[in-house]
Amino acid sequence: HVWDVDPVARAITMSGAKVSAYEHAKAVARDQQRAAYEAQQDRHKRLTAVATKLRNASAEGQRYSTKDHDLLLRDFKRDRAGRSGSKAKAIETRSDGEAAV
């Protein structure tokens, strides 16, 4: 039997496996957790970049003005900028709502 003390979870784990099999299982679990963490960080970085791009597009669209007083185009650009801001907020909310790995 293998007894393992986990200081983080404050628990003692007993395993009926041999020491080599237990260590192998722990190494596999650690590698899977590391891969999940790296995938989450990549996903968070990508979503943050997309949200930042949308926020910048929204800010540019809100300041859009034409020289020939084309109000239809100006209003279209500003309306689209508002939608970009809403999309950015939704992406940020989704990114913040993910469970930490």
C-alpha positions as CSV (number, residue, x, y, z in Angstrom):
1,H,0.0,0.0,0.0
2,V,1.0,3.6,-0.7
3,W,0.1,6.4,1.7
4,D,0.3,9.9,0.3
5,V,-0.1,13.1,2.3
6,D,-1.5,16.0,0.3
7,P,-0.7,19.3,2.0
8,V,-2.9,21.4,-0.3
9,A,-6.1,19.4,0.2
10,R,-5.1,18.4,3.7
11,A,-5.9,14.8,3.1
12,I,-4.2,11.4,3.3
13,T,-4.6,9.2,0.2
14,M,-4.2,5.4,0.5
15,S,-3.6,3.4,-2.7
16,G,-3.5,-0.3,-3.1
17,A,-1.2,0.0,-6.1
18,K,2.5,-0.5,-6.2
19,V,4.7,2.5,-5.7
20,S,5.8,2.7,-9.3
21,A,2.2,2.5,-10.6
22,Y,1.1,5.1,-8.1
23,E,4.0,7.5,-9.1
24,H,3.2,7.0,-12.8
25,A,-0.5,7.8,-12.2
26,K,0.5,11.0,-10.3
27,A,2.8,12.0,-13.1
28,V,0.2,11.5,-15.7
29,A,-2.4,13.5,-13.7
30,R,0.2,16.3,-13.2
31,D,0.9,16.4,-17.0
32,Q,-2.8,16.5,-17.8
33,Q,-3.4,19.3,-15.3
34,R,-0.4,21.3,-16.8
35,A,-1.8,20.8,-20.3
36,A,-5.2,22.0,-19.3
37,Y,-3.7,25.0,-17.6
38,E,-1.7,26.0,-20.7
39,A,-4.7,25.5,-22.9
40,Q,-6.8,27.7,-20.6
41,Q,-4.0,30.4,-20.6
42,D,-3.9,30.3,-24.4
43,R,-7.7,30.6,-24.7
44,H,-7.7,33.5,-22.2
45,K,-4.9,35.3,-24.1
46,R,-6.8,34.8,-27.4
47,L,-10.1,36.0,-26.0
48,T,-8.5,39.0,-24.4
49,A,-6.8,40.0,-27.8
50,V,-10.2,39.7,-29.6
51,A,-12.0,41.7,-27.0
52,T,-9.3,44.4,-27.1
53,K,-9.5,44.6,-30.9
54,L,-13.3,45.0,-30.7
55,R,-13.0,47.7,-28.0
56,N,-10.5,49.6,-30.2
57,A,-12.8,49.2,-33.2
58,S,-15.7,50.5,-31.1
59,A,-13.7,53.5,-30.0
60,E,-12.7,54.3,-33.6
61,G,-16.3,54.0,-34.8
62,Q,-17.7,56.3,-32.1
63,R,-15.4,59.0,-33.3
64,Y,-16.1,58.5,-37.0
65,S,-17.0,61.6,-38.9
66,T,-17.1,62.4,-42.6
67,K,-16.2,65.6,-44.4
68,D,-19.2,65.6,-46.7
69,H,-21.9,65.3,-44.0
70,D,-22.9,61.8,-44.9
71,L,-25.1,61.3,-41.9
72,L,-26.3,57.9,-43.0
73,L,-22.7,56.5,-43.1
74,R,-21.8,58.2,-39.9
75,D,-24.8,56.8,-38.1
76,F,-24.1,53.3,-39.5
77,K,-20.5,53.4,-38.3
78,R,-21.5,54.6,-34.9
79,D,-24.2,52.0,-34.6
80,R,-21.8,49.2,-35.6
81,A,-19.3,50.5,-33.1
82,G,-21.9,50.1,-30.4
83,R,-22.4,46.5,-31.4
84,S,-18.6,45.9,-31.3
85,G,-18.6,47.2,-27.7
86,S,-21.4,44.8,-26.8
87,K,-19.5,41.9,-28.4
88,A,-16.3,42.8,-26.5
89,K,-18.2,42.9,-23.2
90,A,-19.8,39.5,-24.0
91,I,-16.3,38.0,-24.7
92,E,-14.8,39.5,-21.6
93,T,-17.7,38.1,-19.5
94,R,-17.2,34.7,-21.1
95,S,-13.5,34.8,-20.4
96,D,-14.0,35.8,-16.8
97,G,-16.6,33.2,-16.2
98,E,-14.3,30.2,-17.0
99,A,-13.3,28.0,-14.1
100,A,-9.7,28.3,-13.0
101,V,-7.5,25.3,-13.7
